[in-house]
């Protein structure tokens, strides 16, 4: 339903009287808004394709429509604006692909702090390459519930594309292109779904889910497409990842398509109970799927990796990293092409260290080791069973260094290993012959049985 002017002003008057009657501090309980009426922005003085900066006019329209509980409809055209603030219940919608807001200045193009039920949809949000302050997003949403950013294009951000700070809601169906820093960055999420978005050409990261302190997060990162993620900031893996989960527990990363990232497709750092499931990843500079540092619990299952230096790594037992399942992954075409700052060790299909099951994976074509269990003394309770490893230098390597713990290597098929089927290593040095044939009895901590090496 669209308002004419008379009904519009009546709605404003009703909203003002209702606001005066309600306690300013009241925030609970919060009811969802009913189906919203629409207000045409042109009825409030906003003009498409005007050459002037319309920030003040559009800000007034946003505030008045939110007070009326109505959706502000922006017709197709170009709007030159900046530093717009979205109050609670603000809702802005445009014609998908045709309503373009071009940033003229300010810390962000659109921002909300403490605004519940904010909705942004169908807009092209053009940052115009205006440099943003550190940590700011072209869209910057903080401390709000039931926020929705849907079906928008976010382009040419001079910093982050979208920043979400302590937000509950959903970021769905958006396209983020040419963000100078990170495409979508979430910190301390309060119940967030990041789904069905497309990210192309981000300077330092694709989708990031972080927490200021380790703890439950539960964000869902599902069915996104992420391509061409650079590493302009340098470092040894802090930047240049398509999906990065940092100190955020109970996050699910599922069904994403990742192509061409400087470092990892999915990198979990200190993230416990992380699920990395059913993703398709190619053209990665370092480790495709990573669980590292002080985490407890990671499931990496049913993914495809085609082209990386390392397929899967579940590591850093020395920092408390432990407890994993690596199952049903297809990993192939691994070559050493690591970027500066990355791990210089050999190419590895799957590398694990502690309290981890490696089962039912297929690894093919690696200029290095198919499966590596342990690194130096960092090996404890690892099971490597029913995997197929083809066309590698070493099929399976297990640490036999002083202090290394227990491993079971059973019922695997190793085909075409050029330098050895199953071997023992002390750090990076191979110190045994093929343990599938003889010599395994020297290592009481190892159980090697039922493998087929040919």
VMD Tcl script that draws the C-alpha trace (Angstrom):
set ca {
  {0.00 0.00 0.00}
  {1.30 3.48 -0.89}
  {0.59 6.60 1.13}
  {-0.76 9.79 -0.37}
  {0.36 13.00 1.35}
  {-2.66 13.32 3.64}
  {-2.36 9.76 4.93}
  {1.40 10.18 5.15}
  {1.22 13.17 7.50}
  {-1.43 11.41 9.57}
  {0.95 8.49 10.00}
  {3.76 10.82 11.07}
  {1.48 12.41 13.67}
  {0.44 9.01 15.03}
  {4.05 7.84 15.22}
  {5.08 10.98 17.09}
  {2.30 10.62 19.71}
  {3.06 6.91 20.14}
  {6.74 7.68 20.63}
  {5.96 10.24 23.30}
  {3.87 7.71 25.24}
  {6.47 4.93 25.22}
  {9.33 4.86 27.77}
  {12.57 5.82 26.00}
  {14.57 3.09 27.74}
  {12.12 0.28 26.95}
  {13.78 -2.29 24.70}
  {12.22 -5.55 25.84}
  {10.03 -7.12 24.66}
  {10.45 -6.19 21.01}
  {7.71 -7.20 18.62}
  {8.33 -7.70 14.93}
  {6.80 -5.02 12.72}
  {3.66 -5.92 10.84}
  {3.54 -5.76 7.06}
  {4.76 -2.29 6.22}
  {3.11 0.34 4.12}
  {5.33 2.11 1.60}
  {6.29 5.74 1.25}
  {7.71 7.01 -2.03}
  {10.89 8.95 -1.33}
  {9.91 11.46 -3.99}
  {6.91 12.46 -1.84}
  {9.43 13.64 0.76}
  {11.54 15.71 -1.59}
  {14.12 13.17 -2.69}
  {14.90 13.37 -6.42}
  {16.49 10.65 -8.54}
  {19.43 11.70 -10.74}
  {19.83 15.09 -9.08}
  {23.36 16.49 -9.38}
  {23.34 17.88 -5.84}
  {24.23 16.05 -2.61}
  {20.89 14.88 -1.16}
  {22.21 13.57 2.17}
  {20.11 15.90 4.32}
  {16.93 15.36 2.30}
  {17.28 11.58 2.25}
  {18.19 11.48 5.95}
  {14.99 13.34 6.77}
  {12.98 10.94 4.61}
  {14.56 7.89 6.31}
  {13.81 9.27 9.78}
  {10.21 10.17 8.97}
  {9.44 6.86 7.28}
  {10.93 4.90 10.20}
  {8.84 6.94 12.66}
  {5.76 6.00 10.65}
  {6.76 2.33 10.62}
  {6.84 2.43 6.83}
  {9.20 1.28 4.12}
  {10.90 4.07 2.19}
  {10.84 3.26 -1.51}
  {13.58 4.79 -3.69}
  {12.76 4.75 -7.40}
  {15.43 3.93 -10.01}
  {18.11 6.55 -10.42}
  {21.31 7.91 -8.88}
  {21.43 9.53 -5.43}
  {24.56 11.33 -4.22}
  {24.64 10.92 -0.44}
  {26.83 10.04 2.54}
  {26.85 9.40 6.29}
  {23.20 8.33 6.44}
  {22.00 7.07 9.83}
  {19.33 4.40 10.12}
  {17.15 4.57 13.25}
  {15.24 1.56 14.62}
  {12.64 0.19 12.18}
  {14.24 2.00 9.23}
  {13.53 0.18 5.99}
  {14.87 1.28 2.60}
  {14.19 -0.52 -0.66}
  {15.10 0.20 -4.25}
  {14.78 -1.31 -7.68}
  {17.37 -4.07 -7.80}
  {20.32 -2.97 -9.93}
  {18.76 0.41 -10.78}
  {18.68 2.41 -7.54}
  {22.22 3.60 -6.89}
  {23.49 5.51 -3.86}
  {26.91 7.05 -4.53}
  {28.99 8.02 -1.51}
  {29.99 11.67 -1.27}
  {31.73 11.53 2.12}
  {31.55 10.49 5.77}
  {32.64 7.42 7.73}
  {30.08 5.18 6.01}
  {27.39 5.39 3.38}
  {24.73 3.75 5.58}
  {25.12 3.14 9.31}
  {22.99 2.03 12.26}
  {23.86 1.69 15.94}
  {21.38 0.09 18.32}
  {18.74 0.01 15.61}
  {16.52 -3.08 15.66}
  {14.52 -4.21 12.63}
  {16.59 -2.23 10.15}
  {16.12 -3.43 6.58}
  {18.15 -2.51 3.47}
  {17.24 -4.13 0.18}
  {17.51 -3.75 -3.58}
  {20.12 -0.96 -3.57}
  {23.39 -0.44 -5.38}
  {25.67 1.02 -2.71}
  {28.65 2.61 -4.45}
  {31.57 3.65 -2.24}
  {33.06 5.71 -5.04}
  {36.50 4.60 -3.73}
  {36.22 7.14 -0.88}
  {38.73 6.05 1.78}
  {37.03 4.81 4.95}
  {38.49 4.96 8.47}
  {40.09 1.79 9.80}
  {37.43 -0.74 10.75}
  {34.55 1.07 9.05}
  {32.33 -0.45 6.41}
  {30.51 1.18 3.55}
  {27.51 -0.35 5.33}
  {28.14 -0.34 9.09}
  {25.57 -2.00 11.36}
  {26.15 -2.29 15.11}
  {24.29 -3.66 18.12}
  {21.01 -4.41 16.44}
  {18.60 -7.32 16.22}
  {16.59 -8.60 13.29}
  {18.71 -6.63 10.81}
  {18.41 -7.48 7.12}
  {20.76 -6.60 4.29}
  {19.41 -8.31 1.21}
  {19.65 -8.20 -2.57}
  {22.07 -5.27 -2.61}
  {25.22 -4.59 -4.60}
  {28.08 -3.12 -2.57}
  {30.79 -1.83 -4.88}
  {33.97 0.23 -4.74}
  {34.19 0.37 -0.95}
  {37.24 2.30 0.20}
  {37.57 -0.03 3.22}
  {35.29 -2.90 4.24}
  {32.14 -3.57 2.24}
  {29.87 -4.36 5.19}
  {30.75 -4.39 8.89}
  {28.45 -6.06 11.42}
  {29.20 -5.52 15.10}
  {27.18 -7.50 17.66}
  {24.39 -8.01 15.14}
  {21.60 -10.57 14.90}
  {19.94 -10.99 11.53}
  {20.73 -12.02 8.00}
  {22.99 -10.89 5.18}
  {21.63 -12.64 2.10}
  {21.71 -12.44 -1.67}
  {24.13 -9.52 -1.85}
  {27.01 -8.96 -4.27}
  {30.17 -7.29 -2.94}
  {32.72 -6.26 -5.57}
  {36.06 -4.44 -5.30}
  {36.18 -3.84 -1.55}
  {39.55 -2.32 -0.74}
  {39.86 -4.36 2.47}
  {37.34 -7.05 3.46}
  {34.01 -7.80 1.80}
  {31.87 -8.72 4.85}
  {33.21 -8.58 8.42}
  {31.26 -9.73 11.48}
  {32.45 -9.29 15.04}
  {30.67 -10.69 18.13}
  {27.61 -11.85 16.20}
  {24.43 -12.36 18.19}
  {22.73 -14.79 15.79}
  {23.73 -14.21 12.18}
  {23.19 -15.86 8.83}
  {25.46 -14.98 5.91}
  {24.01 -16.80 2.93}
  {23.81 -16.72 -0.84}
  {26.15 -13.76 -1.26}
  {28.68 -13.23 -4.04}
  {32.09 -11.70 -3.31}
  {34.56 -10.73 -6.00}
  {37.92 -8.97 -5.79}
  {38.44 -8.07 -2.15}
  {41.77 -6.64 -1.04}
  {42.37 -8.64 2.15}
  {39.49 -11.01 2.92}
  {36.12 -12.33 1.83}
  {33.74 -13.30 4.66}
  {35.12 -12.94 8.19}
  {33.44 -14.12 11.40}
  {35.42 -12.94 14.43}
  {34.93 -12.47 18.15}
  {36.75 -10.07 20.44}
  {37.09 -12.94 22.96}
  {36.72 -16.70 22.37}
  {33.14 -17.86 22.79}
  {29.93 -19.10 21.26}
  {29.02 -17.44 17.99}
  {26.98 -19.84 15.88}
  {27.04 -17.85 12.66}
  {25.94 -19.75 9.54}
  {28.10 -19.10 6.47}
  {26.29 -21.01 3.74}
  {25.98 -21.13 -0.03}
  {28.15 -18.12 -0.82}
  {30.35 -17.62 -3.89}
  {33.76 -16.05 -3.22}
  {36.38 -15.31 -5.87}
  {39.67 -13.45 -6.26}
  {40.70 -12.64 -2.70}
  {44.03 -10.82 -2.48}
  {46.48 -10.28 0.37}
  {47.48 -6.63 0.13}
  {48.22 -6.32 3.87}
  {50.87 -9.07 3.97}
  {51.39 -11.32 6.98}
  {51.45 -15.11 7.24}
  {47.78 -15.91 6.79}
  {45.94 -13.28 8.82}
  {44.76 -11.80 5.52}
  {43.99 -13.19 2.09}
  {41.44 -15.83 3.14}
  {38.09 -16.33 1.45}
  {36.39 -17.30 4.74}
  {38.05 -16.68 8.11}
  {36.61 -17.77 11.47}
  {38.55 -16.34 14.43}
  {37.82 -17.21 18.08}
  {34.18 -17.85 17.11}
  {32.81 -21.20 18.29}
  {30.02 -23.32 16.79}
  {30.20 -21.75 13.34}
  {29.00 -23.71 10.30}
  {30.67 -23.10 6.93}
  {28.70 -25.10 4.38}
  {28.14 -25.30 0.64}
  {30.32 -22.37 -0.40}
  {32.13 -22.05 -3.72}
  {35.59 -20.53 -3.38}
  {38.01 -19.79 -6.20}
  {41.37 -18.05 -6.16}
  {42.31 -16.85 -2.69}
  {45.84 -15.83 -1.75}
  {45.87 -18.08 1.33}
  {42.95 -20.29 2.43}
  {39.43 -21.06 1.28}
  {38.33 -21.56 4.91}
  {40.65 -20.71 7.80}
  {39.52 -21.40 11.36}
  {41.80 -19.89 14.00}
  {41.07 -20.70 17.64}
  {37.54 -21.64 16.56}
  {36.08 -24.63 18.43}
  {33.31 -26.90 17.12}
  {33.86 -25.53 13.64}
  {32.13 -27.36 10.79}
  {33.58 -27.03 7.28}
  {31.26 -29.15 5.19}
  {30.46 -29.55 1.50}
  {32.48 -26.66 0.11}
  {34.09 -26.60 -3.35}
  {37.46 -24.85 -3.40}
  {40.06 -24.26 -6.11}
  {43.14 -22.17 -6.85}
  {44.32 -21.56 -3.29}
  {47.75 -20.18 -2.50}
  {48.35 -22.05 0.76}
  {46.22 -24.44 2.84}
  {42.70 -24.79 1.49}
  {40.90 -25.84 4.70}
  {42.55 -24.97 7.99}
  {41.84 -25.50 11.70}
  {44.68 -23.99 13.70}
  {45.85 -22.80 17.13}
  {43.81 -23.21 20.33}
  {40.66 -24.94 19.09}
  {38.85 -28.02 20.36}
  {36.70 -29.72 17.78}
  {36.65 -29.40 14.01}
  {34.71 -31.38 11.41}
  {36.07 -31.06 7.86}
  {33.98 -33.29 5.67}
  {32.75 -33.83 2.12}
  {34.68 -30.93 0.61}
  {36.37 -30.73 -2.79}
  {39.80 -29.12 -3.05}
  {41.33 -28.79 -6.51}
  {44.56 -26.81 -6.53}
  {46.33 -25.70 -3.34}
  {49.64 -26.20 -1.53}
  {47.96 -28.09 1.35}
  {44.49 -29.60 1.20}
  {43.48 -29.88 4.87}
  {45.44 -29.01 8.02}
  {44.31 -29.68 11.61}
  {47.26 -28.40 13.53}
  {48.93 -26.53 16.41}
  {48.68 -29.22 19.09}
  {51.47 -27.22 20.75}
  {48.91 -24.39 21.23}
  {46.05 -26.66 22.28}
  {44.64 -27.48 18.83}
  {42.99 -30.88 19.04}
  {39.99 -33.08 18.33}
  {38.96 -33.39 14.71}
  {37.23 -35.41 12.03}
  {38.56 -35.24 8.47}
  {36.30 -37.40 6.36}
  {35.07 -37.88 2.83}
  {37.07 -35.08 1.22}
  {38.29 -35.15 -2.38}
  {41.68 -33.42 -2.67}
  {43.78 -33.20 -5.81}
  {46.31 -31.26 -7.86}
  {48.42 -29.99 -4.97}
  {51.51 -28.02 -5.88}
  {53.87 -25.72 -4.05}
  {52.88 -22.15 -4.90}
  {52.67 -20.65 -1.45}
  {52.67 -16.87 -1.11}
  {55.28 -15.02 0.96}
  {54.79 -15.65 4.68}
  {53.18 -19.05 4.27}
  {54.29 -22.42 5.64}
  {57.42 -23.51 3.73}
  {56.96 -27.24 4.38}
  {56.25 -29.82 1.71}
  {52.98 -30.03 -0.15}
  {50.55 -32.13 1.89}
  {47.11 -33.51 1.13}
  {45.93 -33.84 4.75}
  {47.98 -33.02 7.84}
  {46.77 -33.70 11.40}
  {48.30 -33.83 14.87}
  {46.07 -34.72 17.81}
  {42.93 -36.70 18.66}
  {41.78 -36.83 15.06}
  {40.15 -39.32 12.70}
  {41.16 -39.24 9.02}
  {38.83 -41.56 7.13}
  {37.43 -42.14 3.67}
  {39.27 -39.34 1.89}
  {40.68 -39.42 -1.65}
  {43.93 -37.61 -2.38}
  {45.36 -37.55 -5.88}
  {48.37 -35.84 -7.41}
  {50.47 -34.11 -4.77}
  {54.11 -33.14 -5.12}
  {54.74 -34.13 -1.51}
  {52.89 -36.25 1.05}
  {49.35 -37.54 0.77}
  {48.57 -37.80 4.51}
  {50.86 -36.64 7.29}
  {50.16 -37.73 10.87}
  {52.04 -35.65 13.41}
  {54.90 -33.19 13.29}
  {57.91 -33.83 15.49}
  {56.62 -34.69 19.00}
  {53.17 -33.33 18.19}
  {51.28 -36.54 17.57}
  {48.60 -38.08 19.78}
  {45.79 -40.55 19.15}
  {45.41 -40.23 15.39}
  {43.53 -42.77 13.26}
  {44.14 -42.92 9.50}
  {41.84 -45.49 7.91}
  {40.21 -46.38 4.60}
  {41.71 -43.55 2.57}
  {42.87 -43.64 -1.06}
  {46.13 -41.87 -1.88}
  {47.30 -41.76 -5.50}
  {50.20 -40.17 -7.32}
  {52.17 -38.57 -4.48}
  {55.83 -38.62 -3.43}
  {55.00 -40.27 -0.09}
  {51.63 -41.87 0.47}
  {51.35 -41.59 4.26}
  {53.95 -40.17 6.64}
  {53.83 -40.58 10.41}
  {56.02 -38.88 12.97}
  {58.44 -41.19 14.79}
  {60.33 -38.34 16.44}
  {61.11 -38.52 20.14}
  {57.94 -37.85 22.15}
  {55.51 -38.62 19.33}
  {52.39 -40.47 20.45}
  {50.03 -43.14 19.15}
  {48.70 -43.58 15.62}
  {46.68 -46.25 13.81}
  {47.22 -46.52 10.05}
  {44.98 -49.23 8.65}
  {43.19 -50.39 5.52}
  {44.39 -47.57 3.29}
  {45.11 -47.88 -0.42}
  {48.29 -46.14 -1.59}
  {48.92 -46.18 -5.32}
  {51.87 -44.78 -7.24}
  {53.78 -43.28 -4.33}
  {57.09 -42.33 -5.91}
  {59.33 -42.34 -2.81}
  {57.49 -44.56 -0.32}
  {54.05 -45.83 0.60}
  {54.04 -45.43 4.41}
  {57.10 -43.87 6.02}
  {58.28 -42.55 9.36}
  {59.58 -39.01 9.73}
  {61.49 -37.04 12.29}
  {60.27 -33.54 11.56}
  {60.84 -33.11 7.81}
  {63.41 -35.89 7.45}
  {62.35 -39.35 6.28}
  {64.07 -41.87 8.57}
  {62.48 -45.23 7.67}
  {61.79 -47.37 4.69}
  {58.27 -48.39 3.74}
  {56.64 -49.37 7.04}
  {53.86 -51.21 5.24}
  {56.46 -53.79 4.28}
  {58.74 -54.01 7.31}
  {60.10 -52.09 10.26}
  {56.81 -51.03 11.86}
  {57.43 -53.36 14.80}
  {60.20 -51.05 15.99}
  {57.60 -48.42 16.94}
  {55.34 -49.68 19.70}
  {53.18 -46.55 19.50}
  {52.19 -47.33 15.90}
  {49.67 -49.82 14.57}
  {50.11 -50.30 10.81}
  {47.94 -53.02 9.36}
  {45.88 -54.04 6.36}
  {47.15 -51.35 3.99}
  {47.59 -51.97 0.29}
  {50.61 -50.24 -1.26}
  {51.28 -50.65 -4.94}
}
mol new
graphics top color blue
foreach p $ca { graphics top sphere $p radius 0.5 }
foreach p [lrange $ca 0 end-1] q [lrange $ca 1 end] { graphics top cylinder $p $q radius 0.2 }
display resetview
